[in-house]
Amino acid sequence: MRELNHNDAALISKRVLLRACLLVAIVAVIAYLRDKETFMIGFTLGAVFSLLDWIFLYRRINTSAGLPFEQAIKHMQEGWLFRVLYLVLVLIGSRYLSINMLALIIGLFLLHFTVMIDVGAALFIKGKNNTEHGKERGE
C-alpha cells in the first residue's frame, strides 16, 4: 500500500469540496422550488459554517505539526475549545435570526457526510479491486 502524498491529499480535498458544493446547489434549488426558503437559507449557512470549521481545523493541524509534542497537544486542545465555541455561537445565532435549526445542523455536518461517503466509496472500490486481483492470482 502506498502512502498519500501532498498532491493526492489536495486532489481528494478538491473532490470532496466539489461534491459538497454540488450537493449544496442541488438541495438549495430543490428547497427554492418547493418554497422552502428558510430551509434553503439554513442549509446554505450551515454548509458555509461547516467549511469555515474545516478550515479552522486544517490550519490548527498544520500549525501543530511543526510544534514540539507538548505544545502541539496544548495547541490542539485550544483549537478544539475554539471550534466548539464557534459551533455553539452559530447555533445560538441561528435562534435569534429565525433560521431553520434543522437545516442549519444538516448543513453543518455536510462536509462530514461528504467525506464519509467519499471514504466509503473509496474503500468499496479498493475492496472490489482487491477481490478481483485475488481472483486473477488464483487465491
C-alpha positions in Angstrom: 0.0 0.0 0.0 1.5 3.4 -1.0 1.2 6.5 1.2 -0.6 9.6 0.2 1.5 12.5 -0.9 0.6 16.2 -0.8 -0.8 16.1 -4.4 -3.1 13.2 -3.6 -4.4 14.9 -0.5 -5.0 18.1 -2.5 -6.9 16.2 -5.2 -9.0 14.4 -2.6 -9.8 17.7 -0.9 -10.8 19.3 -4.1 -13.0 16.4 -5.0 -14.8 16.5 -1.6 -15.3 20.2 -1.8 -16.7 20.0 -5.3 -19.1 17.3 -4.2 -20.2 19.3 -1.2 -20.7 22.4 -3.3 -22.7 20.4 -5.8 -24.8 18.9 -3.0 -25.5 22.4 -1.6 -26.6 23.7 -5.0 -28.9 20.7 -5.6 -30.5 21.0 -2.1 -30.8 24.8 -2.4 -32.5 24.6 -5.8 -34.9 21.9 -4.6 -35.8 23.9 -1.5 -36.3 27.0 -3.5 -38.6 25.3 -6.0 -40.6 23.9 -3.1 -40.9 27.3 -1.5 -38.8 26.3 1.5 -36.6 29.5 1.6 -36.0 29.2 5.4 -34.7 25.6 4.9 -32.6 26.8 1.9 -31.0 29.7 3.9 -30.4 27.5 7.0 -28.8 24.7 4.9 -26.6 27.0 2.9 -25.4 28.9 6.0 -24.8 25.6 7.8 -22.7 24.5 4.8 -20.7 27.7 4.8 -20.1 27.4 8.6 -19.1 23.8 8.1 -16.5 24.9 5.5 -15.1 27.5 7.9 -14.9 24.9 10.7 -12.9 22.6 8.4 -10.6 25.5 7.5 -10.1 26.2 11.2 -9.3 22.5 11.8 -6.9 22.4 8.8 -5.0 25.5 10.0 -4.8 24.1 13.5 -3.4 20.8 12.4 -0.9 22.5 10.0 0.3 24.8 12.8 0.5 21.9 15.4 2.6 19.7 13.1 5.6 21.9 13.5 5.4 22.3 17.2 7.1 20.1 19.9 4.8 17.4 21.3 3.7 19.2 24.5 2.9 22.4 22.7 1.1 20.6 19.9 -1.2 18.9 22.4 -2.0 22.3 24.1 -2.5 24.0 20.7 -4.9 21.3 19.6 -6.8 21.5 22.9 -7.2 25.2 22.5 -8.3 24.7 18.9 -10.9 22.1 20.0 -12.3 24.6 22.5 -12.4 27.3 19.9 -14.2 25.1 17.4 -16.8 24.0 20.0 -17.5 27.6 21.0 -17.7 28.6 17.3 -20.4 25.9 16.7 -22.3 26.9 19.8 -22.3 30.5 18.7 -23.5 29.6 15.3 -26.4 27.6 16.8 -27.3 30.4 19.2 -27.1 33.0 16.5 -29.5 30.9 14.3 -32.1 31.0 17.0 -32.0 34.8 17.1 -32.1 35.1 13.3 -35.0 32.7 13.0 -33.1 30.4 10.7 -34.3 26.8 10.3 -32.3 25.0 13.0 -32.6 21.5 11.5 -31.4 22.8 8.1 -28.5 24.6 9.8 -27.4 21.4 11.6 -27.7 19.3 8.5 -25.6 21.9 6.7 -23.1 22.0 9.5 -22.5 18.2 9.0 -22.4 18.4 5.2 -18.7 18.1 4.8 -18.6 15.3 7.4 -21.2 13.4 5.4 -19.4 14.1 2.1 -16.1 12.8 3.5 -17.7 9.7 5.0 -19.4 8.9 1.6 -16.1 9.5 -0.3 -14.1 7.3 2.0 -16.8 4.6 2.0 -16.8 4.6 -1.8 -13.0 4.5 -2.0 -12.9 1.5 0.4 -15.6 -0.2 -1.5 -13.8 0.2 -4.8 -10.5 -0.8 -3.2 -12.1 -3.9 -1.7 -13.7 -4.8 -5.1 -10.3 -4.3 -6.8 -8.5 -6.5 -4.2 -11.1 -9.2 -4.7 -10.7 -9.1 -8.5 -6.9 -9.0 -8.1 -7.1 -12.1 -5.9 -9.2 -14.0 -8.4 -6.7 -13.2 -11.1 -3.9 -14.7 -9.0 -5.9 -17.8 -8.2 -6.5 -17.0 -4.5 
